[in-house]
Structure formats: C-alpha cells, structure tokens
Amino acid sequence: MLGWHTNMLDVNLGTRFGNQLAKKHRTIWTSWKNAARKSHYVNLWTHTRKIVAIAEEEVHMSDHIWGAGTVAADYPNNGNYHYRWHKFRGYKDMEPSLSVDPLSLSPVQVSAEPEQIILVSDELLNSVKREPMPHLLVNPTVVDAAYIENLAGLFCNNYNIFCDYDLAYDQDEAEYELFDGPHELEILEESGGWEYNQTAIYGMPVAAPPTLPDDSDAQDSAQAFWMSFGLLTPTAVLMDPECLEVGVVESQTGNEFEDSTYYLNVNVQHIRTDYGYNILGPGANLEVVFGNNCELQSSYYGGWRDIYESGTFEPITLADALAYVAASGPEVTVTGVPLCDEFIVDNAELGYYEAPMDTFILELQPVWQVNGFCVYDEDTTAYQVLIPADYPIPQGIIQEPAQDTSIDCGEVLNVYGAATGGTSPYQYDWYSDMDGYLGSGQSFQVANLSCTGKEGASAVHTIILEITDENSKKDWTTVNVRVIAPHICGDSNSDQNINISDAVWIVNYVFIGGDPPDPLESGDTNCDGSVNVSDAVWVINYVFVGGNAPCDTNGDNIPDC
C-alpha cells in the first residue's frame, strides 16, 4: 500500500510510477518515492510532504516487477505489517512568529470553498513590506554534449565517479541518464537541473544504525560538495540539516505501533536570496544527502539559473493577492490554500518563485510568502502558501476558428477570441505567421489569406491571438488554419507546374504508397474518376509528345473535369 501520510496513492502519478518500475527497473519503494517527488514537488513545500508505504514484510518494499529484478514471495497473514515513511525536502514545521488570536481577527475574504474563510488582521495588511521589486529574468542553460561532459567531469575529479559512464536518453522524462555502476545521474534537458543518486544504498534499510555525521560535519561536507561544482553562490543561505529518512521497522500489534526506527541519512539544503528577497520553490534548491560516515548518497540541483535584473515593477498589495484567491479559488496560488475551516494568516513577505527543474521559465515569478495556520476540526497545522504578487496574467482563448480548420483559397475566415484572468478591458490583436498582422478586435473577418505555402502547396497558417490587459500583461494562443490552394489538373505535387515530376508523384502513390496528390482530384488527369498509372501516362504524353493537357479529354483546350 502506497500513499501520502494524509491520503492514498495519487492516481496522477501512475505514468511516472510505472516508468520507474518498468523502464528503470527500480524497486516499488524507490519508484513511488521518485514518482511522488517528480510529479508533486510544488505541494511538498507545504505540510503534505511525507509519503508512506505499508507491506507485509520489509523485503516487499524492495520488490521489482516481474522480469526486472527480485520479487519476494507472499508472506502468510500474521497480523504484522511493516511501515516506512519518507519526508521530502521542504520547509520545516513553522513556529508562530506572533501570537494569533482568532477572536481579534475578522474574515477579510471568503474563498471559493463555501465553508472556508481567510482571516488576517488589518495591522498585518498595513505593515507588510511592499515597494518596487526588481524584474528578474533568467538565463537559459544549454544542455548539450559539452554540458554533460563537464558535469560528469566534475563528479569524476571530485568523487571519482562518472569517469567512465553509460549514457541514455529518457524521452518520457526528457532527461539524459548517466550510469556508473550503482551511481546514477539524471540531467533534465530543458533546464539543466540534475539529480544524483547512489542507488545501491540510498533509502535502503540497513542491518544496524548508521554512524551519521553531526550537524557541523554535514554542513562542512555539503559546502565542500557545492563549492567543488561552483554552485555555492554568496547569496546561498544554509538551512538546518535534517535527518531525512527512517530505517526498518515499525510493526503493527493491534492498533499500536512499536517503534524500532532510526535515521538513515542527513539532508543539507541551501536556499538563495538575490536583491534582498528569498527565492523559493523546487527550482531554487540545492540539496545534498550524506549517510554512514558522511558518505555521499544523493544530491539535487534544481536549477539555480543565472538571473539578472531588468527594470522594476510595483507588486500588488497583500489585500489584492488575497482578493484574487477569494475570487478565483485556491488554484490562483502557486501552492494552493489548504482545505480547512479557517486559514489564519500569521505573516507575509515578498519573494520569488522558481519553477520545478524540468520547466524553464523566462522570468522569476514574484510571490507573497504567506505563513498561516489551517484550522480544521480544532486541529491547527502550519502552512506556507505562495500567492502571485504581480498582476495575474490574462489567458486568451480562440473560439473561432477551431484547430486545424480548412478553408478554400479566397474564402473569408471568421475569428473570435475571448479572455479570462488578468484585468479587463482587454486588447485583442491577431496575426498570421505567414501574412503578419491581421487586425484587432474581439471578432472580425479575415479575407485573402495566402493560399500557397512551401513549393506551392496549400498554405498552413498559424493564427496568433495576442491578449493585452489593462496592466499591459500579455498572453498568446494559436490555432492552425489550412488554406487550400486552387488546384491545377495534373499538378500532383502542388508546385504550380505540370512536368515529369507530377507523373513520378502519381507512380509513387500508386505503386509504393507515396503521398497522394494534393488535392486527390489533381491527379485524375484523364477524368475517369480515379488516380492510377494511366494518369501518369497522360502527363508524360502531354509533357513529351504534345498530347492533350490534363483533364482536356477532347482536345478543345477546355478542362472536362
């Protein structure tokens, strides 16, 4: 049985869980852990960050699927179960920074959940920092052979691993994978973020409690590790080391758990501050994990992409940020407001959010870091919620034309757009990648789109709708529209000419399954209602011996079909 400490296995993880089992031949426990981390990293920055597994015997957590590794036999039902949990990287449980008395607060917003309210004091709304923030852009990382070789070289020079490695590419995860015995390095193609694991020992039960490093040794080893990779910037802030995962075993006797657990490894993290603001999120993470005798077990580099300032902007107020949550529901936040009777806001400050390492973003997203307490059935739990601190970006919708619409050359195209989010009123501008600017307005008609594309074939236009809201925030959305060029009888390859290549086109189509004439009727040169080799012969006679033109069956220079 797999799940979170609050609910069972999330079905949305099925693809990644199966990929870990079947393609990477990992154990059930490691597959579940990796799938949970890759798919729900954002949520792990809130309270729900612990996964669990329950099995008949501890050995079953190290099972593989059939054909991919060891599979232990089922044990008889004896009433005993074995329990393991893993707490992901993220914030520790927060302590109140001020004494919160719900009686002194009034509900300032009602969320999308009918019974849930957000409580915040006027004093907090009026006292939090809000001044012009720098607009931060991100430099992309080019992940190529040189990048991979350089990273492997750093591991080789400093830790004597990946000096000789096998390289694979996982298309499903869009990542490169390096293997050196039990050592595995995953490199995300889009962002350059990477994760290292020593698969032989990481997260596996051991026979006796390990000799873990103390806080000082763990911090020193982490600093040395990141400095050897040139990644420990002056703005890196050390977080408290934390024991990350427990070993065997919790056995169930009746309704009680008898603890016989111990920690297997120590996790050291860094967060980053730039321009005076915390940068948060899974992409802004450095983590290294040490096990027995300070042995390197894993490391995680979420990106820490190079950033630079490009002007400033005025962030929205905390009151406006909470208002957007109330109007749009929890989905307007980066992390989501927890479902509870009351969410009591304790404190808030401005910062930036860095997307997960498998996603490259062009700019860092400013956020309100709102610390609060979720009260549900008199149970209070600390949470951190990240709410966008910039004006929300509008979303454009092309309602007409539909995707892959086809029209004839010269036919009028109706366009109609809509917008949600952001701040109205909206400006609608329409473009074609072939014809350029088409016009403005929520709806109008477009005439005379180009009819021919490459080599005279029917044109495929990408129609672009650009939405600009009152705060100059923009969004783009597209659909493809095919404009069918007027066909010339005999012009089977749509190059607007009739020559021997059209006869070859028909022969390839008839005998070896080549592309059909476009449109098909352009290949029916003898007007018999079908396309076959006799149509190719007709073209050859026309080109070389002065025969009738295609579709001119009676020789009067007038097409007959």
N, C-alpha and C positions, 0 to 999 in steps of 0.2 A: 504494500500500500504506500503510495507516494502522495505528497501534498505539501501545503504550507502549514504553518502552525495554526492557521485560522480556518483553512478550508482544504478540500481535496485537490487532486491534480487538476490543473488548469488545462482544459482541452485545447486551448490555443497553442500549447507547447508541443502538441503531438508530432508535428513535422520535424521539429528540431530534436525532440527526444528520439524519434525513430532514426533520424540521420546519425545521431551519436551512437546508437546501438548497432545499426546495420552497416554504415559506411566506415565508421571509425573504430568499430569493434571494441567499444568501451563497456564497462560494467553498468548494471542497472543504476546503481547509486551515482556513479560519475556522470552517466548520461543525463540523469534527471537534474543533477546539480548544474551541469553546463547549459542544458536547455533552459532552465529557470533563469540563470544569470544572463544569457544572451537575449532572451525574449522579454524579460520584465525588469531590466536593470533600473529603469526610472522609478518603479514602485518600490524598489529595495532601498531607496533613500528615505522612505517613511517607515512606520512601525512594522509593516508587514514585510519582513526581510529574512525570515527563518524558514527553511524547508525541512521536512521531516520524512523519514521512511520507517515503516514497521514491517518486520519479516518474522517468519517462524524461527529462523536461526540467523545469526550474524553473517554466516557464509553466503546466504542467499542474496545479500546486498552486493556481493561481488560476482553474481551470475552474469553471463552473457546471453545473447540469443543463440538458439541452436546453430551450430556451424561456425560461430565466431569466437568461441572460447569455452571456458569451463562452465558447466551448469550442474549445480548440486542437486542431489535427489531430494524429493519432498520428505519432510520430517513428519512423524506422527503427531497428531493434535494432542499436546500435553498441557495446554493451558498457559504456556510460556511464550512470550513474544519479545523480540529484540527491537530496540528503538534507537534511532540515530538522528541527530539534527545538525544543521549547518547554518550559521549566521553569516550572511553576506556582508561585504564591505558596505559601510553606510554610516549614518550618524548614530552615536550612542544615544541611549535614552536621555532626553533633555531634562534638566532640572529647571524649575521655575526661576526666572530672573526677577520676578516681583511677585508679591502676594496678590493673588487674584481672588477677588470676592465677587461671585456672580451676581449677588444682590445689588452691587454698586454699578452694574453694567446694564445697558438697555440694548435690545436687539436692533442693530442698525440695518441689517439686511436679512431677507428671507431667501433661502437658497431654492434651487429647483426641486429639491426633495421637500414635499409638503410639510413634514414634521420637523425639519432641521432648520435651526437658526444659527446665525453667526453673531457672537457677542464681542463687542470691542468698546473700550472706553473712549470718550471724547478726548481725554488727556493724551492717550496714545496716538489718536488720529492727528492731533495738532502738534505733536512733539517729534515725530519721526523725521529723519533726515530726508530732505528732498531738494536737490539742487541740480544744475545741469550736469549730466553724465557724459563721459566720452563715448562716441560711437566707435565700437571696436570691430574691425574687420579681421578676417582670418586668412592666413596664407596657406594654400593647399600643400599637401605633401605628395610628391610624385613617387608612387610605388612602382619601381621598375627593377630590373636585374641588379643595378648598382645599389639600390636601396637595400635589397635583400642581402646581397653580398656584404655590404657594410655592417648591417645588423648582426649577421652571422659571425663576421669577423670580430666584433666587439665581444660576443659571447665566447668566441674561441680564445681571444687574447687574455680575457679576464677570468674565465671559468673553465677553459679547456673543453668546451662542448660546442657542437656545430662546426668544428674544424673540418669535418667531412660529413655531409648530410645528404639525405634524400629529399627531393623537392616534389611536392604535389600541389595541385590546384583544386579547391572545392568550389564548384560552380554554384551550388546551392547557397553557400555562405559567402561567396565572393571573397575568398581568402586563400592566401598561399600557406602551405603547411610544410614545415621543415622537421625532419625526424632524424634523431641521432640516438639509437638505442631507446632507452626509456625517456629520452628528452624530446619534448615536442614544442614547437614554436609556431603559433598561428599569427599571420600578418594580414590585416584587413586591407583589401585592395583600394577601397575608396578613401580611407582616412589615413592609413599608415599606422594606426594603432595596433598593438600586438599583445599577446599573452603567452607566457612561457609556463610550462608545467613539467615537473619530473613525475611522469605518470606511474612509475613503479612504486612510489611511496606516498604521493600527495593524497591525503584524505583517506588512507587505508588504515584499518585497525592494526595495532601492534601488540606484541606479547607483553610488554611492560611499559610503564610510564616513561616517556622520553625525557632526556635532560634538555629542557628548553632554555633558551637564552633569557637573561633578565632584561628588564626594560632598557637599561643602558647599552648592553651588548647588542640588542636587537636594533636600537636606533643607530648605533655606530655602523653596524653591518648594512643597514638599509641606506644610510648616507653614502657609504663607500660604493655600494652597488650602483646607485643612480648617478653618482659622480663619474663612475667609470664609463657610463653611457652618455655623459654630457647633458643630463636632463634635469639636474637639480638646480633650478634657477634661483636667483636671490629672493624671489617672491614666494618660494615654497615654504609652507608652514607645516611643521611636523604635528601629526595627530598622535594621541596616546596609543602606544602599542596595545594590541588586544589579542588574547587567545581566541583563535578563530574556529576551531572545530574540536568536538569531543570524540574520544575513542570508545571502544566497547566497554560495557554493555549495560543497558537498562532492561531488566527482566520484569515482567508483569506478574504479580502474585495477587489474584483477586482484583481489587480496584486500586492497588497501591503500586508505586514504582520503587524498586530498591536500587538506589544509585550506586553504580560502581564505575563511574566515568572519570576521565581525565583528559586534559587538553593535549592535542597532537602537535600544534604549531602556533606560531606567533605572527600576527599580521601587523605590519607597519605601513602607515599611509602618510601622504602629504597632500595638502590642498594648496591652492595657489591664490595669491592676491596680486592684482595688477591695477594700477591707477587708483589705489586705495579701496578697492572693492573685492570681496571674495568672488572667486569663480568656482561654481559648483556644478555638479552633475557628473554623469558617468564618463564623459569625455575629458573632464578635468581631474583625472585621478592618476596618482602614482601609488602602486602598492607592491610590496614585496613580502613574501612569507618565508619564515625560517622554521625548521623543525629540529630534530635531535642534534645537539651540539652545534647549533646555528647553521645547519646545512640548508642550502638554498632549495626551496621546494617549488615555489611559483612566483611569478611576477606579472603585473598588469600595467600596461601603459595605455591609457585611454586616448591619448592624442597630444595633449598639451601643445596644440598647434601654435605656431608663431602668430602673434596678434599685433596689430598696430592701430593707432588712433586715427580717426577720420572725422574731425569735427566733433560737435557735441549735440545733444538733444535734451529736451525737457521731459523727464519721466512723468507719468501720470501719478496722481496722489494715491495714497493707500485707500482712501474712501472710494475713489473711482475704480481701483482694482477690485475691491470687494463688491462694488456695484456690478461689475461685469460678471463676477462669479454668480451673484444673485440672479442676474438676467439670463445667463447662458447655462448655468449648471456647472457642476464640478469639472466638465471637460474643458473649460476655459483655462484651467490651471495646468501647470506642467506636470504636477504630481497627483492632482486630484484631492478634493476635500474629502476626508473620511466620512463615511456614513455614521452619523451619531445624532443624539437628540440635540446637543448643543456643541458648537465649536467655539471655544473661548480663546480669543486672540490674546496672547501674552506679550509678545513684542514683534517688531518687524524692522527690517533694514533692507537697503538696496544692494543688489549684486548682479551677477551674470550667470547664465546657464549655458553649459557646453553639452551639446548633443552626444548620444552614445557613439562609441568609437567606430561603429560600422556606418555612420552617417556623417558626411561632410557638410557643414553649414558655412555660408559665406560671411556671416556676422554672428557675434555672440548675442544671445537674447537677454536683454535686461529683465530682471525679475525682482519682485518683492519676496524676500525670505520671511515668511510669516510663521512664527512659532506659536503653537497653541495647544490646547488640551481638548481632546474629544471626550465628551461625557455621554455615556450610553448606559442606561440602567444603573446609574450611580457609580459606574466604573469609569475612572479617568485615566487616559493614556496620552502621553506626549506625542505630538506630531510636528513635522515641518512641512509646510505647503509652499510651493513656488508659484507665484502668480505673475504673469507678464506685466512688466512695469512700463512698457511702451504702449502706444495706442494699438489696439488689435488690428491685425492685417485683414483687409476685406477678402472675400473669396468670390471670384467670378464664376458664373455658370452660363454656358452656351446652351440655350434651349432649342434654338434653330440656327443652323441645320444640324441634323443628327450626325454622329460619327460615321464616316465612310459613305456619305450621301453622294449620289451620282447625278449630274445634270448634263444636258446636251449643250454643245457649243452655242453660245448666244442666249441661252436660257437665263432668266432672271433668278438670282438666288436671294431668298429671304433670310435675314439674320435677325435674331432676337436674343438678348442677353439679360441676365439678372445678377444681383449681387447680394451677399449676406455678410454679416460681421462688419468690422470697421466702423466708420462713422459716416452716415449719409449727409448730404447728397453725393452721388457717385458720378464720375465722368466715364463714359464708355467710348473707347477708341478701338477700331477694327483694322486689322492688317492681313495681307496675304504674303507668304514668304516669297511668292513669285512676282506679284504685282505691286507690293508695297502698301502704302496707306490707302484704305478703302473708304473711310469716313467715320463719323462719330454719331452717337445716339444709341439709345437702348434698342431700337429696332429700325430697320430701313431695308431697302432693296439694293442689291449689287448687280450691276449689269456688265456684260462684256469682260468676264474673267478670261484670262489667257486660256486658249484651247489646246495648245500643244506644249509638250514638255520636252524632255531629252530625246533627241533624234526623231522629233516629230510625233512621238507617242502622245496619247491622251494625257492632259496635264493633271497632276495631283497637287492641289493647293493645301497648305497648312493655314487654316483660317485662325487668326490670333485675336482674342479679345483681351484688351488691357483695361483693368478697372483701377481708377484712382479715386480715393475717398477724400473727405474734407480735410484730413490731416496729411494729405499727399502720400499716403500709403498705397502701394500698388500690388496688384495680383494679375497673373496671366493664366489663361486657359486656352486650349486649342482643340480643333477638330480637323479632320482631313476631308476634303471635298474633291471628287474626281470630275473633271470637265471632259466629256467625251468629244474628241476631235472629229470633224466631219471626215468620214472615210472615203477613200478613193478605191474603186473596184480594182482589185489586183495588187493593191499596196498592202501585202500581207504583214510586213514587218513595221508598218506605220511610220516610215521615214519620209512620207510625202512624195515618193518617187516609185516608178514601176521599172524594175530591172531584174536581172537574173537572180539577185538575192531574194526576191519575193518567191520565185519558183523553188529555190532551195529551202526557204522557210516552210512552204507547203509540203515539200517532200519530207523534211524532218518531222513535221507534225504528223503526217500520215504514217510513216514507217518506223520512227524511233521514239515517238512520244514527245516530240518537242512542243514548245509553246504554240497554242493555236493562233491563227490570225486575229488581230485586234482592230475592229470587231470581227467576229467569225465570218460575217457575210462578205467582208472584203476579199476573202479567199475563194468565194464562189464565182470564178471568172466566166464559167460557161452557162450560168443561170439555171443549173439543174437542181438547185435546192440542197446541194451537199458539197463538201470540200474533200476532194480526193486527188489522185495523181493526174487526172485529166485536166484539172485546173492549172497544175504546174506546167503541163504541156502547152496549154493555151497561152500562158505568159511567155514561154520560150518561143513559140511561133510568132507572137507579137513583137518580141524584142529582136529576134534574129532574122526572121524571114518576112516581116511585114504583114503578118496576119492581123485579123480584126483585133481591135482594142478589147481589153477585158470588159465583159458584160455587154458588148456590142455584138449580138449573135447574128444580125442580118447585114452588118456592114454599112449601116446608114449613119454612122458616127453619133448615134443616139443610144445611151445605155438602155438595155432592155430589162434590167433587174437592179 
